[in-house]
Amino acid sequence: MTETVKLQQRIDHVGAQEFYENLKNFRGLPVSIDGTEVVSGGTLLAQILLAMAREWNAGSSLFELKASAALHAEFECLGLDSDFRTEGLI
């Protein structure tokens, strides 16, 4: 069964750290991240998502991201869109 983690609309540094701490509990399990309502995520969130996707993919576990247009735009502004594409997240 896939675990779903819903992201808040605005994620600051503290929110990103809390998300990371929560996400660690699901290591090795299939995870779906619902970021469809995110309007502001920031650099730390992008780094966490990318690092965790790589970790999950290396362990052959599903790591799915449903991202809002705003989150996609942030990935592009950070120059990470190709990295997210490589990991199959966008």
Summary of the structure (lengths in Angstrom):
residues: 90
radius of gyration: 11.8
end to end distance: 22.1
largest distance: 33.9
contacts: 259
relative contact order: 0.20
helix: 49%
strand: 18%
